[in-house]
Amino acid sequence: MKILHVERLSKCASANESIISDVTVSVEEPSIIHILGGSGAGKSTFLRILGLLDHPDRGQIYYRGKQAKEWLAAEWRRHVAYCAQLPVMLPGTVEDNLRIVSRLHHLSFDPNEVKHLLELVGLSYLDWNKPAFALSGGEKQRVALVRTILMRPEILLVDEVTSSLDINSCQMVKNFIKRFHQEEGGTVIWVTHDLEQAKDIGHRVWFFANGRLLENICTPSFFHHPKTEEAKSFISCRTSQKNGNEGVFV
């Protein structure tokens, strides 16, 4: 049984404009998948639809063989959990934010486990009694990620979660998500603009352009032998930007 299957998914901005157009794709085995593409390609909208935070105009999504409409939204979101680029802290303390998952989903809360998870993302120093709103942006992002993992999802949807982090925190988060895949057997679907990250820890690339899924390919093949001109142009442009406009597509 496929872990996740998307069938002819479309989302319209207007009668004449599509944000997502006729996307069909599946997750067959636990893996780290990076969604790549330029700004406005539909990446974040697609991710939000997978998390049932937005609704498609056409098409179906299946998790473990059941259509999304057959699931209670809260139950789907526990198994297919979304972590946003701009984290939302709930009213109360850091501990309140960390415990909310166990309260909503009737899951156990192990303080020692939570301390370990916080340590893995560089937050071992954090005062659990501190008001959550007083955290820095990077602290909020990492608390939100730990909070999401505490739902024990099978699929983790992450949208640019390292974009606002410093180098050390960014590496910790990458290792943390990689650990989720390797030790928990979870699948990660990750929207990013970080091509080095995708090369380093990704297994597969879903490349979007103009709302269409143009490539669904293993990561090495995407970077060395992309099939479409759009992907070649995207890689060349990103490489040039990184190398101070001196890079070329190879």
Secondary structure, 3 states (H helix, E strand, C coil): CCCEEEEEEEEEEECCEEEEEEEEEEECCCCEEEEECCCCCCHHHHHHHHCCCCCCCEEEEEECCEEHHHCCHHHHHHHEEEECCCCCCCCCEHHHHHHHHHHHHCCCCCHHHHHHHHHHCCCCCCCCCCEHHHCCHHHHHHHHHHHHHCCCCCEEEEECCCCCCCHHHHHHHHHHHHHHHHHHCCEEEEECCCHHHHHHHCCEEEEEECCEEEEEEEHHHHHHCCCCHHHHHHHHHHHHHHCCCCCCCC
